[in-house]
Each structure stands twice: as C-alpha cells, then as structure tokens.
Amino acid sequence: IRSSDYELILKNPFLYYLIRRLGLVPAFNYSEALTRGSWFHTFLQFPSDPISPSKVKLRDRLEELHATCSNFGLDEQYAAFEEAERKDYNSALVWFQAIQQVPIIPTIGTFQELLDRNKWRLLATEKRITFKRPNGVTVAVDLDRLYFVEGTSMLWILDAKTTLRPPKTRMAICPL
C-alpha cells in the first residue's frame, strides 16, 4: 500500500482494488502532480543529460496520446492534451534543473555533484525490494536509485518526492 493511497483506501477500498491491484484506470486520467512527478523521475534516470533521452520518451508519450485520442474519436481534443503534456514535461524539467544546483551536503556539494560522484556506484534504478515483517506482512519499497559508496561500505537510497502542495501538507495526508 502506497502512503499516497491512504485516503483512497479509507474512502473507497473497492476503487483502490480496481486501480492499484487490477490496474484499471480511465484512458484519460489526468493528474498534474502525477504527470510532473513521472517526468521528474524520468529525468532522474539520466541525471547528467536528462534532455536527450527524455525527448524520446516525450515523443513516445505524445504518440500514445494521439493514438488514444484517435481510438476514442477525440482528434480535435488532442492539441489540448499535447499542450498539457508538454507543459508538465517542461515544468518537471525546470524542477529537475533547479534541484541540481541546490547544495545538499557540505562535503559533497550540489545535488548534481552527488549524482556525478565517481565514488558512488549506482546499483539500481526503479528497484522494487520486498521483505516479510515479523508479523508476516510482506512489505515492498520502490527505490528510485540505490547507490553503494565505495570506501565507506554505505548504501544510499535516493527517493524523489514531488508534489504540487507544500511539503508539510503532503506529509499530513500521507501519515504512513
């Protein structure tokens, strides 16, 4: 169960089951926060050059939107969908480029310098790890990036969280 699904589970467990377990979602299920967060995670996969590989993904996404519009007879609405997708892509790119310049740890420097460090060996991206808790419940975690820091025997987990709300508000609605 994702912490972001907490309210949905309480309000409508059956809808949670349909969406998260069966993967049934409306063909046009737009969320500015989710779309921009997805683009941010795409850029995170290519921290040194986020633009070139993501342009291919943007092209593929626009082709998918165009095909979906055609299938539903919504060809006239495609321009609005394309505009929204491009806006979300560009907004997330600006977020990513801005965060790269933020100093995070005095001994490391900026976020980009953290990602570029040659002592940091990337072990996995978008890695799902599952384990059983002592009470028998299986727990899963999706790691955006997992690093091994050579010379220290330390693992670092990088998990990007994006939100259109203030961070304290987001944390208040995701108590888990």
LUMVO-101709 format. One record per atom (N, C-alpha, C): residue in three letters; z, y, x. Coordinates in steps of 0.05 Angstrom, whole numbers, padded with zeros to 5 digits, always signed. Atoms other than C-alpha are relative to their C-alpha. Example, Ala and Ser with C-alpha at 12.3 -4.5 7.8 and 13.67 -1.06 7.14 Angstrom:
residues 2
Ala+00000-00024+00018 Ala+00156-00090+00246 Ala+00000+00024+00018 Ser-00001-00024-00016 Ser+00143-00021+00273 Ser+00014+00022-00015 
END
This chain:
residues 176
Ile+00000-00023+00017 Ile+00000+00000+00000 Ile+00000+00025+00018 Arg+00001-00025-00015 Arg-00020+00067+00028 Arg+00020+00020-00012 Ser-00019-00019+00010 Ser+00031+00122+00024 Ser-00014+00020-00019 Ser+00015-00019+00018 Ser-00023+00166-00008 Ser-00005-00011-00028 Asp+00004+00012+00026 Asp-00028+00116-00065 Asp+00026-00002-00016 Tyr-00026+00003+00012 Tyr+00046+00121-00082 Tyr+00000+00010-00029 Glu-00001-00011+00027 Glu+00037+00166-00143 Glu-00018-00016-00019 Leu+00018+00016+00017 Leu-00023+00126-00169 Leu+00013-00026-00009 Ile-00012+00026+00007 Ile+00016+00061-00167 Ile+00021+00005-00022 Leu-00020-00006+00020 Leu+00073+00093-00206 Leu-00012+00007-00027 Lys+00012-00009+00025 Lys+00027+00125-00258 Lys-00018-00021-00013 Asn+00020+00019+00012 Asn-00026+00071-00266 Asn-00005-00023+00019 Pro+00003+00023-00018 Pro-00017+00005-00229 Pro-00027-00015-00003 Phe+00025+00014+00004 Phe-00079-00025-00261 Phe-00023+00015+00013 Leu+00021-00016-00013 Leu-00123+00033-00237 Leu+00002-00004+00031 Tyr-00004+00006-00029 Tyr-00093+00023-00167 Tyr-00013-00026+00007 Tyr+00012+00026-00005 Tyr-00113-00050-00171 Tyr-00030+00000+00000 Leu+00029-00002+00001 Leu-00184-00034-00192 Leu-00012+00014+00024 Ile+00011-00017-00022 Ile-00194+00019-00138 Ile+00006-00012+00027 Arg-00007+00008-00027 Arg-00156-00007-00078 Arg-00003-00030+00006 Arg+00002+00029-00005 Arg-00157-00082-00087 Arg-00029-00010-00006 Leu+00027+00009+00007 Leu-00225-00092-00121 Leu-00022+00018+00011 Gly+00020-00019-00011 Gly-00259-00031-00091 Gly-00019+00012-00021 Leu+00016-00011+00021 Leu-00286-00008-00158 Leu+00005+00030-00003 Val-00003-00029+00003 Val-00298+00067-00157 Val-00025+00011-00012 Pro+00024-00012+00011 Pro-00345+00113-00194 Pro-00020+00006+00022 Ala+00020-00006-00020 Ala-00411+00124-00159 Ala+00003+00028+00011 Phe-00005-00027-00009 Phe-00395+00198-00155 Phe+00030+00006-00004 Asn-00029-00004+00000 Asn-00321+00201-00139 Asn+00007+00019+00022 Tyr-00002-00020-00021 Tyr-00316+00266-00101 Tyr+00028+00010+00004 Ser-00025-00013-00007 Ser-00254+00290-00065 Ser-00004+00015+00026 Glu+00004-00017-00023 Glu-00259+00348-00017 Glu+00018-00010+00023 Ala-00019+00008-00021 Ala-00197+00324+00021 Ala-00009-00027+00012 Leu+00008+00026-00011 Leu-00222+00252+00028 Leu-00026+00002+00016 Thr+00025-00002-00014 Thr-00292+00272+00047 Thr+00003+00014+00027 Arg-00005-00013-00025 Arg-00269+00321+00100 Arg+00016-00017+00019 Gly-00016+00018-00016 Gly-00217+00272+00125 Gly-00017-00022+00012 Ser+00018+00021-00010 Ser-00271+00218+00132 Ser-00018+00011+00022 Trp+00016-00011-00021 Trp-00315+00265+00171 Trp+00016+00006+00025 Phe-00017-00005-00023 Phe-00257+00285+00216 Phe+00004-00026+00016 His-00004+00026-00013 His-00244+00211+00231 His-00026-00009+00014 Thr+00026+00006-00013 Thr-00319+00203+00247 Thr-00001+00015+00026 Phe+00001-00016-00024 Phe-00314+00259+00298 Phe+00020-00011+00021 Leu-00020+00011-00018 Leu-00251+00227+00327 Leu-00011-00025+00015 Gln+00011+00023-00014 Gln-00292+00165+00344 Gln-00017+00008+00024 Phe+00017-00009-00021 Phe-00335+00207+00390 Phe+00011+00027+00011 Pro-00013-00025-00006 Pro-00287+00258+00419 Pro-00014+00018+00021 Ser+00014-00016-00021 Ser-00330+00280+00479 Ser-00025+00013-00011 Asp+00025-00010+00011 Asp-00393+00290+00438 Asp-00001-00007-00030 Pro-00001+00008+00028 Pro-00377+00289+00363 Pro-00025+00006-00016 Ile+00022-00010+00017 Ile-00441+00323+00340 Ile-00023-00020+00000 Ser+00024+00017-00001 Ser-00498+00277+00364 Ser+00003-00025-00017 Pro-00002+00024+00016 Pro-00472+00211+00335 Pro+00006+00006-00030 Ser-00006-00006+00028 Ser-00445+00244+00272 Ser-00024+00010-00016 Lys+00024-00010+00014 Lys-00512+00276+00256 Lys-00015-00024-00012 Val+00013+00024+00010 Val-00540+00205+00248 Val+00015-00009-00025 Lys-00016+00008+00023 Lys-00482+00188+00201 Lys-00004+00019-00023 Leu+00005-00019+00021 Leu-00494+00252+00162 Leu-00027-00005-00013 Arg+00026+00007+00011 Arg-00567+00235+00154 Arg+00001-00024-00018 Asp-00003+00025+00016 Asp-00549+00165+00130 Asp+00015+00005-00026 Arg-00015-00007+00024 Arg-00498+00194+00081 Arg-00017+00015-00020 Leu+00017-00015+00019 Leu-00548+00243+00052 Leu-00022-00018-00012 Glu+00019+00020+00011 Glu-00599+00186+00044 Glu+00013-00017-00021 Glu-00015+00016+00020 Glu-00546+00146+00008 Glu+00005+00016-00026 Leu-00004-00017+00023 Leu-00530+00205-00038 Leu-00027+00003-00015 His+00026-00003+00012 His-00604+00215-00051 His-00008-00024-00016 Ala+00006+00025+00014 Ala-00614+00142-00069 Ala+00017-00004-00025 Thr-00017+00002+00023 Thr-00554+00143-00115 Thr-00008+00019-00022 Cys+00010-00019+00020 Cys-00579+00205-00150 Cys-00025-00010-00013 Ser+00025+00011+00011 Ser-00647+00173-00159 Ser+00006-00023-00019 Asn-00007+00023+00017 Asn-00616+00109-00187 Asn+00012+00009-00027 Phe-00013-00009+00025 Phe-00577+00149-00239 Phe-00016+00022-00014 Gly+00017-00021+00012 Gly-00634+00198-00255 Gly+00012+00028+00004 Leu-00012-00026-00005 Leu-00597+00256-00224 Leu-00013+00015+00023 Asp+00015-00013-00023 Asp-00651+00281-00177 Asp+00004+00030+00001 Glu-00003-00029+00001 Glu-00641+00353-00200 Glu+00027+00008+00011 Gln-00027-00007-00010 Gln-00567+00350-00180 Gln+00004-00006+00029 Tyr-00003+00008-00028 Tyr-00580+00323-00110 Tyr+00006+00024+00018 Ala-00004-00024-00018 Ala-00584+00393-00079 Ala+00029+00009+00001 Ala-00028-00008+00001 Ala-00513+00408-00102 Ala+00017-00020+00016 Phe-00015+00021-00015 Phe-00487+00341-00074 Phe-00005+00004+00030 Glu+00006-00004-00029 Glu-00523+00354-00008 Glu+00015+00024+00011 Glu-00013-00025-00009 Glu-00495+00424-00003 Glu+00030-00005+00004 Ala-00028+00007-00002 Ala-00424+00398-00015 Ala+00006-00017+00024 Glu-00004+00019-00023 Glu-00431+00342+00036 Glu-00003+00015+00027 Arg+00004-00016-00025 Arg-00458+00390+00089 Arg+00023+00019+00005 Lys-00023-00018-00003 Lys-00402+00439+00075 Lys+00025-00015+00010 Asp-00022+00016-00008 Asp-00350+00384+00082 Asp-00003-00010+00029 Tyr+00006+00008-00027 Tyr-00383+00359+00146 Tyr+00006+00023+00019 Asn-00003-00023-00018 Asn-00384+00428+00177 Asn+00029+00009+00001 Ser-00029-00008+00000 Ser-00312+00444+00155 Ser+00016-00019+00017 Ala-00015+00019-00017 Ala-00286+00380+00186 Ala-00007+00003+00029 Leu+00008-00004-00028 Leu-00326+00393+00249 Leu+00015+00024+00012 Val-00015-00024-00009 Val-00294+00462+00255 Val+00030-00008+00005 Trp-00028+00009-00004 Trp-00225+00430+00245 Trp+00002-00015+00027 Phe-00001+00017-00024 Phe-00240+00379+00300 Phe-00004+00017+00025 Gln+00004-00017-00023 Gln-00267+00431+00348 Gln+00024+00018+00006 Ala-00023-00017-00004 Ala-00207+00475+00336 Ala+00024-00016+00011 Ile-00023+00015-00009 Ile-00156+00420+00346 Ile-00004-00009+00029 Gln+00005+00008-00028 Gln-00189+00401+00412 Gln+00011+00020+00020 Gln-00010-00021-00018 Gln-00165+00467+00441 Gln+00030+00005-00001 Val-00028-00005+00004 Val-00093+00462+00418 Val+00016-00014+00022 Pro-00017+00013-00019 Pro-00042+00450+00474 Pro+00020-00018-00014 Ile-00018+00018+00014 Ile-00001+00389+00455 Ile+00024-00009+00017 Ile-00021+00010-00019 Ile+00038+00364+00516 Ile-00003+00015+00026 Pro+00004-00016-00024 Pro+00052+00409+00576 Pro-00012-00015+00024 Thr+00010+00014-00024 Thr+00037+00355+00627 Thr-00028-00011-00005 Ile+00027+00010+00006 Ile-00028+00335+00592 Ile-00019+00023-00006 Gly+00017-00022+00007 Gly-00056+00399+00563 Gly-00008-00001-00029 Thr+00010-00002+00027 Thr-00100+00404+00502 Thr-00005-00028-00012 Phe+00007+00025+00014 Phe-00117+00351+00451 Phe-00024-00013+00012 Gln+00024+00011-00012 Gln-00186+00343+00482 Gln+00006-00011+00028 Glu-00008+00011-00026 Glu-00155+00334+00551 Glu+00015-00026-00003 Leu-00014+00025+00005 Leu-00111+00280+00522 Leu-00021-00022-00004 Leu+00020+00020+00006 Leu-00172+00243+00495 Leu-00018-00007+00024 Asp+00018+00004-00023 Asp-00211+00252+00560 Asp+00014-00012+00025 Arg-00015+00009-00024 Arg-00156+00228+00609 Arg-00010-00027+00009 Asn+00010+00026-00010 Asn-00182+00173+00654 Asn+00022-00021+00003 Lys-00022+00019-00001 Lys-00113+00141+00657 Lys+00005-00013-00027 Trp-00003+00009+00027 Trp-00117+00130+00582 Trp-00023-00019-00006 Arg+00021+00020+00006 Arg-00155+00066+00568 Arg+00001-00005-00030 Leu+00002+00004+00029 Leu-00179+00062+00496 Leu-00002-00030-00005 Leu+00000+00028+00007 Leu-00162-00006+00468 Leu-00014-00006-00026 Ala+00011+00005+00026 Ala-00184+00001+00397 Ala-00004+00026-00016 Thr+00003-00021+00019 Thr-00211+00048+00344 Thr-00001-00012-00028 Glu-00001+00010+00028 Glu-00200+00039+00269 Glu+00009-00029-00001 Lys-00010+00027-00002 Lys-00159-00023+00284 Lys+00021-00006-00021 Arg-00020+00008+00020 Arg-00121-00059+00229 Arg+00018-00021+00013 Ile-00020+00019-00010 Ile-00057-00094+00250 Ile+00018-00008-00023 Thr-00018+00009+00021 Thr-00017-00137+00203 Thr+00023-00016+00012 Phe-00023+00016-00009 Phe+00052-00168+00211 Phe+00018-00005-00024 Lys-00019+00006+00022 Lys+00105-00200+00168 Lys+00028+00012+00007 Arg-00027-00011-00003 Arg+00171-00165+00158 Arg+00020-00023-00004 Pro-00020+00021+00004 Pro+00236-00205+00158 Pro+00003-00009-00029 Asn-00003+00008+00028 Asn+00236-00204+00082 Asn-00025-00015-00011 Gly+00024+00015+00007 Gly+00168-00239+00082 Gly-00023+00016-00009 Val+00021-00018+00009 Val+00127-00179+00061 Val-00019+00005+00023 Thr+00020-00006-00021 Thr+00062-00171+00100 Thr-00006+00029-00001 Val+00005-00029-00003 Val+00051-00100+00125 Val-00025+00003+00017 Ala+00024-00005-00016 Ala-00014-00072+00150 Ala+00000+00029+00008 Val+00003-00027-00010 Val-00028-00010+00191 Val-00028+00003+00011 Asp+00026-00006-00010 Asp-00095+00021+00206 Asp+00003+00022+00021 Leu-00003-00019-00022 Leu-00095+00055+00274 Leu-00026+00013+00006 Asp+00025-00014-00006 Asp-00146+00109+00287 Asp-00008-00006+00029 Arg+00006+00006-00028 Arg-00142+00100+00362 Arg+00026-00011+00013 Leu-00022+00012-00014 Leu-00097+00056+00406 Leu-00007+00002+00030 Tyr+00004-00004-00029 Tyr-00090+00075+00480 Tyr+00021-00016+00016 Phe-00018+00010-00021 Phe-00059+00040+00540 Phe+00000+00020+00022 Val-00002-00020-00022 Val-00033+00089+00592 Val+00006-00015+00026 Glu-00003+00015-00025 Glu-00044+00057+00660 Glu+00020+00013+00018 Gly-00021-00010-00018 Gly+00013+00063+00709 Gly+00026+00004-00014 Thr-00025-00005+00014 Thr+00065+00071+00654 Thr+00006-00024-00018 Ser-00004+00022+00019 Ser+00056+00008+00612 Ser+00006+00009-00028 Met-00005-00011+00027 Met+00058+00052+00550 Met-00024-00002-00018 Leu+00021-00001+00021 Leu+00017+00046+00486 Leu+00004+00026-00015 Trp+00000-00024+00017 Trp-00001+00110+00449 Trp-00017-00005-00024 Ile+00015+00002+00025 Ile-00023+00109+00377 Ile-00007+00028-00009 Leu+00009-00026+00011 Leu-00065+00167+00353 Leu-00009-00005-00028 Asp+00006+00003+00028 Asp-00067+00172+00278 Asp-00004+00028-00012 Ala+00006-00027+00011 Ala-00102+00234+00250 Ala+00007+00001-00030 Lys-00006-00005+00028 Lys-00076+00261+00184 Lys-00012+00026-00008 Thr+00013-00025+00009 Thr-00118+00312+00147 Thr+00009+00004-00029 Thr-00008-00007+00027 Thr-00100+00348+00083 Thr-00010+00028-00006 Leu+00006-00027+00008 Leu-00122+00408+00044 Leu+00025+00016-00009 Arg-00025-00012+00008 Arg-00050+00421+00025 Arg+00016+00007+00025 Pro-00018-00004-00023 Pro+00005+00449+00070 Pro+00013-00027+00008 Pro-00011+00026-00009 Pro+00033+00391+00113 Pro+00026-00007-00014 Lys-00025+00007+00013 Lys+00102+00396+00081 Lys-00004-00009-00029 Thr+00007+00008+00028 Thr+00072+00390+00011 Thr-00011-00029+00001 Arg+00012+00027-00002 Arg+00031+00329+00033 Arg+00022-00020+00006 Met-00022+00018-00007 Met+00093+00296+00063 Met+00017-00005-00024 Ala-00018+00003+00023 Ala+00133+00308-00001 Ala-00012-00019-00021 Ile+00011+00018+00020 Ile+00083+00269-00044 Ile-00006-00027+00012 Cys+00004+00026-00013 Cys+00078+00211+00006 Cys+00026-00008+00013 Pro-00026+00005-00011 Pro+00150+00191+00014 Pro+00001-00025+00018 Leu+00000+00024-00017 Leu+00132+00124+00046 Leu-00016+00005+00025 
END
